[in-house]
């Protein structure tokens, strides 16, 4: 039955074995040395995985994680303790560890958790992957594996893995908030290696998100995923070395979103801004890109890998404008950064698990669609480079970046021609944002397989963009190209 509006979520004794009085005592102990704010983060995570290569299922695994993290804030300092021992003694030890940040204080206010927020209803998504029999999961892995192997005789090695997680979280804080969220996750990926004439190339594909196994169909079916990985690997066997020099670059829809994530998104995370280590630290309200460029981060997109019903601080998220028509209008905020900057949190406080305190993190970041026809964008380029798939890159605080492109194509006389590989895109984020002259109408998102690392914490993310034309960019490759 649906829960009445405003009613507190019940504590699930089967998950955490704690009462509301237990939580209040832990919060009050956390504040006992003068902290300004205290928070409990309880997590239960069930994870399973299957890996297949060399024609056999190499391994399967299942794990269950249960634990509690305690955070105390005092001015701009953070104290954190955690435990997988949810006995009264274990919780007291974690609370005292977190409280130590406020050593010498006179004691905080009493905590009375009870203002309820429940995130599960806001993010639909079946979790039948957790309950599905092992043979069913192995069957999906085999489908992807066999599709890659039979794609072309040149494919001589394939690896496929399937993982599924169901995470349940409970967040309680000293301001009276009590929030819950239930988060399913599935990830099916395939790596294919093709060899011919002494050359070896790799292709990758995958799919998933906050879904159940029934969603692994269509463009995310195991057969499609396996075939696409093999197609990329075989295609790269015929690829030329990339050209080098300054030239127009067209970024393919979907996959090129990783460049926006790395080169722009991280530097819009508010902890970098408040510490003045980001090139954007003094640019709120100022133009940072061309008129067609609008960038958003949206944790509410149904079924996406980076989505959630409440963030890991219990805040209900919303689509967050970052750049609107070239002007920097927002930041990716967590509670601490928002308080120090005098702004509102945007629901982007995220953590890897109960052993970690939250940081401002991206969820699903993208450049929004524009008005240009994608084919017209390609036709507008006399000679240039079309970037399709990325391997990754490096970005400095100054905004300078270097990205490796695994596959792309030459653009000659307005047409996509020869496949190329091993290109490098070099530039700075402010320069590139200002040189985006055309934004396509074909917004797409990258594979639902991405994970973002920051300060040793990994969280699931998605990124995207439409076809983009950058008028001039440095491409590193072969001078003979």
TIKOLTOR-878759 format. One record per residue (C-alpha): residue number from 0; residue in one letter; x, y, z. Coordinates in steps of 0.25 Angstrom, whole numbers. Each point is the difference from the previous one (the first is absolute). Example, Ala and Ser with C-alpha at 12.3 -4.5 7.8 and 13.67 -1.06 7.14 Angstrom:
% residues 2
site num:0, residuo:A, east:49, north:-18, up:31
site num:1, residuo:S, east:6, north:14, up:-2
***
This chain:
% residues 481
site num:0, residuo:X, east:0, north:0, up:0
site num:1, residuo:X, east:5, north:14, up:-3
site num:2, residuo:X, east:6, north:8, up:12
site num:3, residuo:X, east:-9, north:12, up:5
site num:4, residuo:X, east:7, north:13, up:-4
site num:5, residuo:X, east:10, north:4, up:10
site num:6, residuo:X, east:0, north:-13, up:8
site num:7, residuo:X, east:13, north:-4, up:5
site num:8, residuo:X, east:6, north:-12, up:-7
site num:9, residuo:X, east:0, north:-12, up:9
site num:10, residuo:X, east:14, north:-5, up:4
site num:11, residuo:X, east:2, north:-14, up:-6
site num:12, residuo:X, east:4, north:-9, up:12
site num:13, residuo:X, east:5, north:-11, up:-10
site num:14, residuo:X, east:9, north:10, up:-7
site num:15, residuo:X, east:6, north:8, up:12
site num:16, residuo:X, east:-6, north:-5, up:13
site num:17, residuo:X, east:0, north:14, up:5
site num:18, residuo:X, east:-12, north:9, up:6
site num:19, residuo:X, east:-2, north:15, up:-1
site num:20, residuo:X, east:5, north:1, up:15
site num:21, residuo:X, east:13, north:-7, up:-4
site num:22, residuo:X, east:2, north:10, up:-11
site num:23, residuo:X, east:-3, north:12, up:9
site num:24, residuo:X, east:10, north:-5, up:10
site num:25, residuo:X, east:11, north:-2, up:-11
site num:26, residuo:X, east:-3, north:14, up:-5
site num:27, residuo:X, east:1, north:7, up:14
site num:28, residuo:X, east:13, north:-7, up:3
site num:29, residuo:X, east:6, north:5, up:-13
site num:30, residuo:X, east:-4, north:14, up:4
site num:31, residuo:X, east:5, north:-1, up:14
site num:32, residuo:X, east:13, north:7, up:-2
site num:33, residuo:X, east:-5, north:12, up:-7
site num:34, residuo:X, east:-3, north:-4, up:-15
site num:35, residuo:X, east:-9, north:9, up:-8
site num:36, residuo:X, east:-7, north:-11, up:-7
site num:37, residuo:X, east:0, north:-16, up:0
site num:38, residuo:X, east:-5, north:-10, up:-10
site num:39, residuo:X, east:-1, north:-15, up:0
site num:40, residuo:X, east:0, north:-8, up:-13
site num:41, residuo:X, east:-4, north:-15, up:1
site num:42, residuo:X, east:2, north:-9, up:-12
site num:43, residuo:X, east:-3, north:-14, up:-4
site num:44, residuo:X, east:5, north:-4, up:-14
site num:45, residuo:X, east:-1, north:-14, up:-6
site num:46, residuo:X, east:9, north:-2, up:-12
site num:47, residuo:X, east:2, north:-11, up:-10
site num:48, residuo:X, east:8, north:-2, up:-13
site num:49, residuo:X, east:3, north:-10, up:-11
site num:50, residuo:X, east:13, north:0, up:-9
site num:51, residuo:X, east:2, north:-8, up:-12
site num:52, residuo:X, east:12, north:-2, up:-9
site num:53, residuo:X, east:7, north:-11, up:-8
site num:54, residuo:X, east:-13, north:-7, up:-3
site num:55, residuo:X, east:-3, north:-2, up:15
site num:56, residuo:X, east:-6, north:7, up:12
site num:57, residuo:X, east:12, north:4, up:8
site num:58, residuo:X, east:-6, north:4, up:13
site num:59, residuo:X, east:-13, north:4, up:7
site num:60, residuo:X, east:-1, north:8, up:13
site num:61, residuo:X, east:-10, north:6, up:10
site num:62, residuo:X, east:3, north:9, up:11
site num:63, residuo:X, east:-9, north:7, up:11
site num:64, residuo:X, east:5, north:13, up:6
site num:65, residuo:X, east:-6, north:6, up:12
site num:66, residuo:X, east:5, north:12, up:8
site num:67, residuo:X, east:-2, north:14, up:6
site num:68, residuo:X, east:8, north:13, up:-3
site num:69, residuo:X, east:-1, north:12, up:10
site num:70, residuo:X, east:4, north:14, up:-5
site num:71, residuo:X, east:1, north:12, up:9
site num:72, residuo:X, east:2, north:14, up:-5
site num:73, residuo:X, east:7, north:12, up:7
site num:74, residuo:X, east:2, north:12, up:-8
site num:75, residuo:X, east:7, north:-4, up:-12
site num:76, residuo:X, east:6, north:-13, up:6
site num:77, residuo:X, east:-6, north:-14, up:-1
site num:78, residuo:X, east:1, north:-11, up:10
site num:79, residuo:X, east:-3, north:-14, up:-5
site num:80, residuo:X, east:-1, north:-14, up:6
site num:81, residuo:X, east:-6, north:-13, up:-5
site num:82, residuo:X, east:-2, north:-14, up:4
site num:83, residuo:X, east:-6, north:-13, up:-5
site num:84, residuo:X, east:-3, north:-4, up:15
site num:85, residuo:X, east:-15, north:5, up:2
site num:86, residuo:X, east:1, north:-4, up:15
site num:87, residuo:X, east:-2, north:12, up:10
site num:88, residuo:X, east:15, north:-1, up:3
site num:89, residuo:X, east:4, north:1, up:-15
site num:90, residuo:X, east:-9, north:12, up:-3
site num:91, residuo:X, east:5, north:7, up:13
site num:92, residuo:X, east:14, north:-2, up:-5
site num:93, residuo:X, east:-3, north:6, up:-14
site num:94, residuo:X, east:-8, north:11, up:6
site num:95, residuo:X, east:12, north:4, up:9
site num:96, residuo:X, east:10, north:-1, up:-11
site num:97, residuo:X, east:-8, north:10, up:-8
site num:98, residuo:X, east:-3, north:9, up:12
site num:99, residuo:X, east:15, north:2, up:2
site num:100, residuo:X, east:1, north:11, up:-11
site num:101, residuo:X, east:-8, north:9, up:10
site num:102, residuo:X, east:9, north:-3, up:12
site num:103, residuo:X, east:0, north:11, up:10
site num:104, residuo:X, east:-14, north:4, up:-4
site num:105, residuo:X, east:-11, north:2, up:11
site num:106, residuo:X, east:-10, north:-10, up:-6
site num:107, residuo:X, east:-10, north:1, up:-11
site num:108, residuo:X, east:-15, north:1, up:-1
site num:109, residuo:X, east:-9, north:-12, up:2
site num:110, residuo:X, east:-3, north:-8, up:-13
site num:111, residuo:X, east:-15, north:-5, up:-3
site num:112, residuo:X, east:0, north:-7, up:-13
site num:113, residuo:X, east:-14, north:-1, up:-6
site num:114, residuo:X, east:-2, north:9, up:-12
site num:115, residuo:X, east:-2, north:-11, up:-10
site num:116, residuo:X, east:4, north:-1, up:-15
site num:117, residuo:X, east:-1, north:-12, up:-8
site num:118, residuo:X, east:7, north:-1, up:-13
site num:119, residuo:X, east:-4, north:-14, up:-5
site num:120, residuo:X, east:-13, north:5, up:-6
site num:121, residuo:X, east:7, north:11, up:-8
site num:122, residuo:X, east:9, north:-10, up:-8
site num:123, residuo:X, east:-7, north:-11, up:-6
site num:124, residuo:X, east:7, north:-13, up:-3
site num:125, residuo:X, east:-2, north:-15, up:2
site num:126, residuo:X, east:11, north:-7, up:8
site num:127, residuo:X, east:-3, north:-14, up:-5
site num:128, residuo:X, east:15, north:-2, up:-4
site num:129, residuo:X, east:3, north:-2, up:15
site num:130, residuo:X, east:-11, north:-11, up:1
site num:131, residuo:X, east:3, north:-7, up:-14
site num:132, residuo:X, east:6, north:-14, up:0
site num:133, residuo:X, east:14, north:-1, up:-3
site num:134, residuo:X, east:-2, north:-8, up:-13
site num:135, residuo:X, east:-9, north:11, up:-6
site num:136, residuo:X, east:12, north:10, up:3
site num:137, residuo:X, east:10, north:-10, up:-6
site num:138, residuo:X, east:-9, north:-1, up:-13
site num:139, residuo:X, east:1, north:15, up:-2
site num:140, residuo:X, east:15, north:0, up:1
site num:141, residuo:X, east:1, north:-11, up:-10
site num:142, residuo:X, east:-9, north:7, up:-10
site num:143, residuo:X, east:9, north:12, up:0
site num:144, residuo:X, east:13, north:-9, up:0
site num:145, residuo:X, east:-5, north:-8, up:-12
site num:146, residuo:X, east:-5, north:12, up:-8
site num:147, residuo:X, east:14, north:6, up:1
site num:148, residuo:X, east:7, north:-13, up:-4
site num:149, residuo:X, east:-9, north:-3, up:-12
site num:150, residuo:X, east:1, north:15, up:-5
site num:151, residuo:X, east:12, north:-2, up:-8
site num:152, residuo:X, east:11, north:-11, up:-1
site num:153, residuo:X, east:10, north:11, up:4
site num:154, residuo:X, east:-5, north:0, up:14
site num:155, residuo:X, east:9, north:-9, up:8
site num:156, residuo:X, east:-3, north:5, up:14
site num:157, residuo:X, east:-12, north:4, up:8
site num:158, residuo:X, east:-3, north:4, up:14
site num:159, residuo:X, east:-14, north:2, up:6
site num:160, residuo:X, east:-5, north:4, up:14
site num:161, residuo:X, east:-13, north:2, up:6
site num:162, residuo:X, east:-2, north:6, up:14
site num:163, residuo:X, east:-12, north:4, up:8
site num:164, residuo:X, east:-2, north:8, up:12
site num:165, residuo:X, east:-11, north:3, up:9
site num:166, residuo:X, east:3, north:11, up:10
site num:167, residuo:X, east:-9, north:5, up:11
site num:168, residuo:X, east:4, north:13, up:8
site num:169, residuo:X, east:-5, north:7, up:12
site num:170, residuo:X, east:4, north:14, up:3
site num:171, residuo:X, east:-3, north:7, up:13
site num:172, residuo:X, east:5, north:14, up:5
site num:173, residuo:X, east:0, north:9, up:12
site num:174, residuo:X, east:-9, north:10, up:-7
site num:175, residuo:X, east:-12, north:-10, up:0
site num:176, residuo:X, east:2, north:-7, up:-13
site num:177, residuo:X, east:-3, north:-15, up:-2
site num:178, residuo:X, east:2, north:-4, up:-15
site num:179, residuo:X, east:0, north:-14, up:-7
site num:180, residuo:X, east:3, north:-4, up:-14
site num:181, residuo:X, east:1, north:-14, up:-7
site num:182, residuo:X, east:9, north:0, up:-12
site num:183, residuo:X, east:1, north:-12, up:-10
site num:184, residuo:X, east:11, north:-1, up:-10
site num:185, residuo:X, east:4, north:-9, up:-11
site num:186, residuo:X, east:12, north:1, up:-9
site num:187, residuo:X, east:3, north:-10, up:-12
site num:188, residuo:X, east:13, north:3, up:-7
site num:189, residuo:X, east:8, north:-7, up:-12
site num:190, residuo:X, east:15, north:2, up:-4
site num:191, residuo:X, east:3, north:-6, up:-13
site num:192, residuo:X, east:14, north:-1, up:-6
site num:193, residuo:X, east:3, north:-2, up:-15
site num:194, residuo:X, east:13, north:-4, up:-7
site num:195, residuo:X, east:4, north:0, up:-14
site num:196, residuo:X, east:13, north:1, up:-7
site num:197, residuo:X, east:8, north:2, up:12
site num:198, residuo:X, east:-9, north:11, up:5
site num:199, residuo:X, east:-9, north:-1, up:12
site num:200, residuo:X, east:-11, north:10, up:4
site num:201, residuo:X, east:-11, north:0, up:11
site num:202, residuo:X, east:-14, north:4, up:0
site num:203, residuo:X, east:-10, north:3, up:12
site num:204, residuo:X, east:-15, north:1, up:2
site num:205, residuo:X, east:-9, north:-1, up:11
site num:206, residuo:X, east:-13, north:4, up:6
site num:207, residuo:X, east:-8, north:0, up:13
site num:208, residuo:X, east:-5, north:11, up:10
site num:209, residuo:X, east:-10, north:0, up:12
site num:210, residuo:X, east:-8, north:-11, up:-7
site num:211, residuo:X, east:-3, north:-15, up:1
site num:212, residuo:X, east:4, north:-11, up:-9
site num:213, residuo:X, east:-13, north:2, up:-9
site num:214, residuo:X, east:6, north:13, up:-5
site num:215, residuo:X, east:12, north:-7, up:-6
site num:216, residuo:X, east:-7, north:0, up:-14
site num:217, residuo:X, east:0, north:8, up:-13
site num:218, residuo:X, east:13, north:9, up:0
site num:219, residuo:X, east:4, north:-6, up:13
site num:220, residuo:X, east:-2, north:-15, up:-3
site num:221, residuo:X, east:11, north:-9, up:2
site num:222, residuo:X, east:1, north:-3, up:-15
site num:223, residuo:X, east:1, north:15, up:-3
site num:224, residuo:X, east:10, north:2, up:11
site num:225, residuo:X, east:9, north:-12, up:-5
site num:226, residuo:X, east:-1, north:4, up:-15
site num:227, residuo:X, east:3, north:15, up:3
site num:228, residuo:X, east:13, north:-4, up:7
site num:229, residuo:X, east:4, north:-9, up:-11
site num:230, residuo:X, east:-4, north:10, up:-11
site num:231, residuo:X, east:9, north:11, up:6
site num:232, residuo:X, east:12, north:-10, up:2
site num:233, residuo:X, east:-1, north:-5, up:-14
site num:234, residuo:X, east:-2, north:14, up:-6
site num:235, residuo:X, east:13, north:5, up:7
site num:236, residuo:X, east:8, north:-10, up:-8
site num:237, residuo:X, east:-2, north:8, up:-12
site num:238, residuo:X, east:2, north:14, up:7
site num:239, residuo:X, east:11, north:10, up:-4
site num:240, residuo:X, east:8, north:8, up:9
site num:241, residuo:X, east:-7, north:13, up:4
site num:242, residuo:X, east:4, north:13, up:-7
site num:243, residuo:X, east:7, north:11, up:9
site num:244, residuo:X, east:-1, north:15, up:1
site num:245, residuo:X, east:-11, north:11, up:2
site num:246, residuo:X, east:-13, north:-4, up:-7
site num:247, residuo:X, east:-15, north:0, up:2
site num:248, residuo:X, east:-5, north:-11, up:9
site num:249, residuo:X, east:-14, north:-6, up:0
site num:250, residuo:X, east:-3, north:-8, up:13
site num:251, residuo:X, east:-9, north:-11, up:-2
site num:252, residuo:X, east:-13, north:-1, up:8
site num:253, residuo:X, east:-1, north:-8, up:13
site num:254, residuo:X, east:14, north:-5, up:2
site num:255, residuo:X, east:7, north:14, up:-1
site num:256, residuo:X, east:-7, north:4, up:13
site num:257, residuo:X, east:12, north:-6, up:7
site num:258, residuo:X, east:8, north:12, up:-5
site num:259, residuo:X, east:-11, north:10, up:7
site num:260, residuo:X, east:0, north:-9, up:12
site num:261, residuo:X, east:15, north:1, up:2
site num:262, residuo:X, east:4, north:13, up:-6
site num:263, residuo:X, east:-12, north:8, up:6
site num:264, residuo:X, east:-8, north:-7, up:10
site num:265, residuo:X, east:11, north:-3, up:10
site num:266, residuo:X, east:4, north:14, up:0
site num:267, residuo:X, east:-15, north:4, up:3
site num:268, residuo:X, east:0, north:-8, up:13
site num:269, residuo:X, east:-1, north:10, up:11
site num:270, residuo:X, east:11, north:-5, up:9
site num:271, residuo:X, east:10, north:3, up:-11
site num:272, residuo:X, east:-7, north:14, up:-2
site num:273, residuo:X, east:0, north:4, up:15
site num:274, residuo:X, east:15, north:-4, up:1
site num:275, residuo:X, east:2, north:8, up:-12
site num:276, residuo:X, east:8, north:-11, up:-7
site num:277, residuo:X, east:-10, north:0, up:-12
site num:278, residuo:X, east:1, north:9, up:-12
site num:279, residuo:X, east:-15, north:3, up:3
site num:280, residuo:X, east:2, north:5, up:14
site num:281, residuo:X, east:-3, north:15, up:-3
site num:282, residuo:X, east:-9, north:-2, up:-13
site num:283, residuo:X, east:-14, north:-2, up:5
site num:284, residuo:X, east:-9, north:9, up:-8
site num:285, residuo:X, east:10, north:2, up:-10
site num:286, residuo:X, east:1, north:-5, up:-15
site num:287, residuo:X, east:9, north:-13, up:-1
site num:288, residuo:X, east:-5, north:-6, up:-13
site num:289, residuo:X, east:-7, north:4, up:-13
site num:290, residuo:X, east:-15, north:3, up:-1
site num:291, residuo:X, east:-4, north:-14, up:-4
site num:292, residuo:X, east:6, north:-7, up:12
site num:293, residuo:X, east:-9, north:-4, up:12
site num:294, residuo:X, east:5, north:-10, up:10
site num:295, residuo:X, east:-9, north:-7, up:10
site num:296, residuo:X, east:2, north:-11, up:11
site num:297, residuo:X, east:-12, north:-8, up:3
site num:298, residuo:X, east:-1, north:-11, up:10
site num:299, residuo:X, east:-15, north:-2, up:-2
site num:300, residuo:X, east:1, north:-7, up:-14
site num:301, residuo:X, east:-8, north:-13, up:1
site num:302, residuo:X, east:9, north:-13, up:0
site num:303, residuo:X, east:13, north:7, up:-3
site num:304, residuo:X, east:12, north:-5, up:7
site num:305, residuo:X, east:3, north:14, up:7
site num:306, residuo:X, east:-14, north:2, up:5
site num:307, residuo:X, east:-5, north:-1, up:14
site num:308, residuo:X, east:-13, north:3, up:8
site num:309, residuo:X, east:8, north:8, up:11
site num:310, residuo:X, east:15, north:3, up:0
site num:311, residuo:X, east:9, north:-6, up:11
site num:312, residuo:X, east:-4, north:12, up:9
site num:313, residuo:X, east:-15, north:-3, up:-1
site num:314, residuo:X, east:-2, north:12, up:-9
site num:315, residuo:X, east:-11, north:-2, up:-11
site num:316, residuo:X, east:8, north:4, up:-13
site num:317, residuo:X, east:-5, north:8, up:-12
site num:318, residuo:X, east:5, north:3, up:-14
site num:319, residuo:X, east:11, north:10, up:2
site num:320, residuo:X, east:4, north:11, up:-10
site num:321, residuo:X, east:15, north:2, up:-1
site num:322, residuo:X, east:2, north:8, up:-13
site num:323, residuo:X, east:-12, north:6, up:-6
site num:324, residuo:X, east:2, north:6, up:-14
site num:325, residuo:X, east:15, north:2, up:2
site num:326, residuo:X, east:-1, north:6, up:14
site num:327, residuo:X, east:4, north:-7, up:13
site num:328, residuo:X, east:-12, north:0, up:9
site num:329, residuo:X, east:2, north:-12, up:10
site num:330, residuo:X, east:9, north:-10, up:7
site num:331, residuo:X, east:-1, north:-14, up:4
site num:332, residuo:X, east:-2, north:1, up:15
site num:333, residuo:X, east:0, north:-8, up:12
site num:334, residuo:X, east:-4, north:4, up:14
site num:335, residuo:X, east:13, north:5, up:5
site num:336, residuo:X, east:4, north:8, up:-12
site num:337, residuo:X, east:-13, north:6, up:-1
site num:338, residuo:X, east:0, north:5, up:14
site num:339, residuo:X, east:14, north:6, up:-2
site num:340, residuo:X, east:-3, north:7, up:-13
site num:341, residuo:X, east:-14, north:5, up:5
site num:342, residuo:X, east:-7, north:-8, up:-10
site num:343, residuo:X, east:-11, north:-11, up:0
site num:344, residuo:X, east:4, north:-15, up:-1
site num:345, residuo:X, east:-4, north:-6, up:-14
site num:346, residuo:X, east:-1, north:-14, up:5
site num:347, residuo:X, east:14, north:-4, up:-5
site num:348, residuo:X, east:6, north:-5, up:13
site num:349, residuo:X, east:5, north:-14, up:-4
site num:350, residuo:X, east:9, north:-11, up:7
site num:351, residuo:X, east:5, north:-13, up:-5
site num:352, residuo:X, east:-5, north:-7, up:13
site num:353, residuo:X, east:-2, north:1, up:15
site num:354, residuo:X, east:15, north:1, up:2
site num:355, residuo:X, east:1, north:13, up:-8
site num:356, residuo:X, east:-5, north:14, up:3
site num:357, residuo:X, east:-8, north:7, up:-11
site num:358, residuo:X, east:6, north:9, up:-10
site num:359, residuo:X, east:-7, north:8, up:-11
site num:360, residuo:X, east:0, north:-9, up:-12
site num:361, residuo:X, east:-6, north:0, up:-14
site num:362, residuo:X, east:-12, north:-10, up:-3
site num:363, residuo:X, east:-5, north:1, up:-15
site num:364, residuo:X, east:7, north:12, up:-6
site num:365, residuo:X, east:-2, north:4, up:-14
site num:366, residuo:X, east:0, north:12, up:-11
site num:367, residuo:X, east:-15, north:2, up:-4
site num:368, residuo:X, east:-4, north:-2, up:-14
site num:369, residuo:X, east:0, north:12, up:-10
site num:370, residuo:X, east:-6, north:3, up:-13
site num:371, residuo:X, east:9, north:-5, up:-10
site num:372, residuo:X, east:-1, north:-12, up:-9
site num:373, residuo:X, east:11, north:-10, up:3
site num:374, residuo:X, east:3, north:-3, up:-15
site num:375, residuo:X, east:0, north:15, up:-3
site num:376, residuo:X, east:11, north:2, up:11
site num:377, residuo:X, east:9, north:-11, up:-7
site num:378, residuo:X, east:-3, north:7, up:-13
site num:379, residuo:X, east:5, north:13, up:5
site num:380, residuo:X, east:14, north:-6, up:2
site num:381, residuo:X, east:10, north:0, up:-12
site num:382, residuo:X, east:11, north:-8, up:7
site num:383, residuo:X, east:-1, north:-4, up:14
site num:384, residuo:X, east:-1, north:-11, up:11
site num:385, residuo:X, east:-12, north:-7, up:5
site num:386, residuo:X, east:2, north:-6, up:14
site num:387, residuo:X, east:-9, north:-12, up:3
site num:388, residuo:X, east:5, north:-8, up:12
site num:389, residuo:X, east:9, north:5, up:11
site num:390, residuo:X, east:10, north:-8, up:9
site num:391, residuo:X, east:2, north:11, up:11
site num:392, residuo:X, east:8, north:12, up:3
site num:393, residuo:X, east:7, north:9, up:10
site num:394, residuo:X, east:-5, north:14, up:4
site num:395, residuo:X, east:7, north:10, up:8
site num:396, residuo:X, east:-6, north:10, up:10
site num:397, residuo:X, east:3, north:11, up:-11
site num:398, residuo:X, east:-9, north:-7, up:-9
site num:399, residuo:X, east:10, north:-5, up:-10
site num:400, residuo:X, east:-3, north:-14, up:-4
site num:401, residuo:X, east:6, north:-12, up:-9
site num:402, residuo:X, east:-10, north:-10, up:-4
site num:403, residuo:X, east:3, north:-13, up:-8
site num:404, residuo:X, east:-10, north:-4, up:-11
site num:405, residuo:X, east:-1, north:-15, up:-2
site num:406, residuo:X, east:-7, north:1, up:-13
site num:407, residuo:X, east:-5, north:11, up:-10
site num:408, residuo:X, east:0, north:4, up:-15
site num:409, residuo:X, east:5, north:10, up:-9
site num:410, residuo:X, east:-9, north:11, up:-5
site num:411, residuo:X, east:3, north:3, up:-15
site num:412, residuo:X, east:-8, north:9, up:-8
site num:413, residuo:X, east:-12, north:-1, up:10
site num:414, residuo:X, east:0, north:-15, up:0
site num:415, residuo:X, east:5, north:-10, up:10
site num:416, residuo:X, east:10, north:-9, up:-7
site num:417, residuo:X, east:12, north:-8, up:6
site num:418, residuo:X, east:0, north:-6, up:14
site num:419, residuo:X, east:11, north:5, up:9
site num:420, residuo:X, east:6, north:-4, up:13
site num:421, residuo:X, east:9, north:5, up:11
site num:422, residuo:X, east:-3, north:15, up:-1
site num:423, residuo:X, east:1, north:9, up:12
site num:424, residuo:X, east:-8, north:13, up:2
site num:425, residuo:X, east:7, north:11, up:7
site num:426, residuo:X, east:-5, north:13, up:5
site num:427, residuo:X, east:-6, north:8, up:12
site num:428, residuo:X, east:-15, north:-1, up:4
site num:429, residuo:X, east:-3, north:15, up:-1
site num:430, residuo:X, east:7, north:1, up:-14
site num:431, residuo:X, east:-8, north:-12, up:-5
site num:432, residuo:X, east:-14, north:5, up:6
site num:433, residuo:X, east:2, north:13, up:-7
site num:434, residuo:X, east:3, north:-7, up:-13
site num:435, residuo:X, east:-12, north:-9, up:-1
site num:436, residuo:X, east:-7, north:7, up:-11
site num:437, residuo:X, east:-11, north:-11, up:-3
site num:438, residuo:X, east:-8, north:-9, up:9
site num:439, residuo:X, east:-8, north:-11, up:-6
site num:440, residuo:X, east:-14, north:-4, up:3
site num:441, residuo:X, east:4, north:-15, up:2
site num:442, residuo:X, east:2, north:0, up:15
site num:443, residuo:X, east:5, north:-14, up:4
site num:444, residuo:X, east:7, north:-6, up:12
site num:445, residuo:X, east:12, north:-9, up:2
site num:446, residuo:X, east:-1, north:-14, up:4
site num:447, residuo:X, east:-6, north:-3, up:13
site num:448, residuo:X, east:13, north:-5, up:6
site num:449, residuo:X, east:8, north:12, up:5
site num:450, residuo:X, east:6, north:1, up:13
site num:451, residuo:X, east:7, north:13, up:5
site num:452, residuo:X, east:12, north:1, up:10
site num:453, residuo:X, east:3, north:11, up:9
site num:454, residuo:X, east:8, north:0, up:13
site num:455, residuo:X, east:0, north:-15, up:0
site num:456, residuo:X, east:-15, north:-1, up:-1
site num:457, residuo:X, east:-7, north:-6, up:-12
site num:458, residuo:X, east:-15, north:3, up:-3
site num:459, residuo:X, east:-8, north:-4, up:-12
site num:460, residuo:X, east:-3, north:11, up:-11
site num:461, residuo:X, east:-5, north:3, up:-14
site num:462, residuo:X, east:4, north:11, up:-10
site num:463, residuo:X, east:-5, north:4, up:-13
site num:464, residuo:X, east:-1, north:11, up:-11
site num:465, residuo:X, east:-5, north:2, up:-14
site num:466, residuo:X, east:9, north:1, up:-12
site num:467, residuo:X, east:9, north:12, up:2
site num:468, residuo:X, east:9, north:8, up:-9
site num:469, residuo:X, east:12, north:6, up:6
site num:470, residuo:X, east:6, north:10, up:-10
site num:471, residuo:X, east:14, north:-2, up:3
site num:472, residuo:X, east:7, north:-10, up:9
site num:473, residuo:X, east:14, north:-7, up:1
site num:474, residuo:X, east:0, north:-14, up:-4
site num:475, residuo:X, east:12, north:-8, up:3
site num:476, residuo:X, east:3, north:-12, up:-9
site num:477, residuo:X, east:9, north:-3, up:-12
site num:478, residuo:X, east:7, north:12, up:-8
site num:479, residuo:X, east:-1, north:-8, up:-12
site num:480, residuo:X, east:-15, north:-2, up:1
***
